[in-house]
Amino acid sequence: MRIHIASDHAGFEFKAALSEHLTGRGHEVIDHGAFVYDPQDDYPAFCLACGEAVVADAGSLGVVLGGSGNGEQIAANKVDGVRAALAWSVETAQLARQHNNANVVALGGRMHSLDRGLEIIDAFIAEPFSGDERHTRRIAQLADYELRAHDGLGAAQAPAPAAPQDPADSQD
Ligand SMILES: O=C(CO)[C@H](O)[C@H](O)COP(=O)(O)O
């Protein structure tokens, strides 16, 4: 699989190790920076480039790395078509694929040992989307919002809550 990766300085070392790890497992890795260690660099440009590359490359996945992964996830999610999940365990990584069909995973390089972080990313890559109707429906609602936002329409109206049932009306 082709895997697009990016990090700022806080995930820089992890990114180098991840690139080697994934290449060793037969993946094609495309690095979107940072390309040099600069303790003052900023994550948005790297993560936006990674997100754009994933959206343009059907079937690929992305990994964005930082200190916590929070800002990296936020940045990647600014790209239309990106569904970036912050994974902090093997289970959250698997659920990001199974339920959310996430195409980008964010990870905090300062939050995990290298071995644990690699395990989380491996779990994300290995897990397929379930394709369950309820998850597909929810993802489609988010894609619909992206389209509406571009047209200046904003969020569609949330469904009205069901009226409370009068027990006297019950036939049972
Ligand atoms: O995780 C991050 C964003 O969510 C960054 O990697 C983190 O904020 C960088 O911190 P510093 O500039 O203090 O090294």
The ligand as an SDF file (V2000), in Angstrom:
LIG
                    3D

 14 13  0  0  0  0  0  0  0  0999 V2000
    1.5870   18.0400   18.8810 O   0  0  0  0  0  0  0  0  0  0  0  0
    1.6910   19.1050   18.3530 C   0  0  0  0  0  0  0  0  0  0  0  0
    0.4990   19.8790   17.9220 C   0  0  0  0  0  0  0  0  0  0  0  0
   -0.6800   19.3020   18.3930 O   0  0  0  0  0  0  0  0  0  0  0  0
    3.0300   19.7150   18.1350 C   0  0  0  0  0  0  0  0  0  0  0  0
    3.9190   18.6990   17.7090 O   0  0  0  0  0  0  0  0  0  0  0  0
    3.5070   20.3260   19.4270 C   0  0  0  0  0  0  0  0  0  0  0  0
    2.6010   21.3480   19.8130 O   0  0  0  0  0  0  0  0  0  0  0  0
    4.9200   20.9040   19.2960 C   0  0  0  0  0  0  0  0  0  0  0  0
    5.2860   21.4570   20.5290 O   0  0  0  0  0  0  0  0  0  0  0  0
    6.6270   22.3080   20.7280 P   0  0  0  0  0  0  0  0  0  0  0  0
    6.6180   23.4150   19.7170 O   0  0  0  0  0  0  0  0  0  0  0  0
    6.5250   22.8140   22.1460 O   0  0  0  0  0  0  0  0  0  0  0  0
    7.8030   21.3630   20.5130 O   0  0  0  0  0  0  0  0  0  0  0  0
  1  2  2  0
  2  3  1  0
  2  5  1  0
  3  4  1  0
  5  6  1  0
  5  7  1  0
  7  8  1  0
  7  9  1  0
  9 10  1  0
 10 11  1  0
 11 12  2  0
 11 13  1  0
 11 14  1  0
M  END
$$$$
